[in-house]
Amino acid sequence: MYNALKRAEDSLKDAITAYESNLSEDYLTIDLREALSYLGEITGETLDEDIINRIFEIFLGIGDWGL
């Protein structure tokens, strides 16, 4: 479980770095999906496309934080 959590953290750090470097949204999406996948390993859950899109909107500051 620790390994999955560490990989999720690393993926989130990569997403932040990509965002701060003004890289394409594709890079952000890859890193965020990867982080969600690792978290899913821990919880046994998977996220559907709507939830992934919502998280992406919040991460970019497009949406509000009221999930």
VOGU-3710 file (C-alpha; in Angstrom, 3 decimals, decimal comma):
1> mynalkraed> 0,000/0,000/0,000  2,851/2,405/0,783  4,308/1,944/-2,708  1,013/2,865/-4,372  0,694/5,936/-2,148  4,253/7,010/-2,919  3,675/6,561/-6,663  0,471/8,620/-6,401  2,406/11,372/-4,633  5,111/11,310/-7,306
11> slkdaitaye> 2,501/11,505/-10,067  0,854/14,496/-8,398  4,220/16,217/-8,078  4,803/15,560/-11,783  1,399/17,096/-12,562  2,264/20,199/-10,556  5,610/20,485/-12,315  3,918/20,128/-15,709  1,394/22,809/-14,774  4,037/25,209/-13,487
21> snlsedylti> 6,080/24,606/-16,656  3,072/25,480/-18,832  3,172/22,092/-20,525  0,263/20,822/-22,563  -2,902/19,724/-20,745  -2,145/16,249/-22,086  0,787/15,975/-19,703  -1,388/17,017/-16,787  -4,034/14,506/-17,750  -1,539/11,668/-17,927
31> dlrealsylg> -0,069/12,480/-14,521  -3,466/12,985/-12,864  -4,870/9,747/-14,287  -1,779/7,920/-13,119  -2,180/9,311/-9,592  -5,853/8,325/-9,554  -4,980/4,846/-10,717  -2,493/4,394/-7,877  -5,031/5,676/-5,355  -7,528/3,232/-6,833
41> eitgetlded> -5,088/0,412/-6,057  -5,324/1,405/-2,402  -9,078/1,914/-2,208  -10,132/-0,699/-4,735  -12,149/1,953/-6,552  -12,041/3,243/-10,075  -13,148/6,676/-11,216  -15,414/7,330/-14,147  -14,730/9,962/-16,787  -16,989/12,623/-15,186
51> iinrifeifl> -15,083/12,510/-11,903  -11,726/12,640/-13,682  -12,884/15,652/-15,706  -14,105/17,411/-12,547  -10,789/16,876/-10,771  -8,977/18,179/-13,843  -11,162/21,311/-13,884  -10,480/21,962/-10,217  -6,745/21,346/-10,636  -6,595/23,950/-13,398
61> gigdwgl> -8,674/26,383/-11,385  -11,504/26,316/-13,913  -14,144/25,061/-11,500  -14,900/25,754/-7,869  -13,857/23,569/-4,954  -17,415/22,633/-3,979  -17,597/19,059/-5,149
//
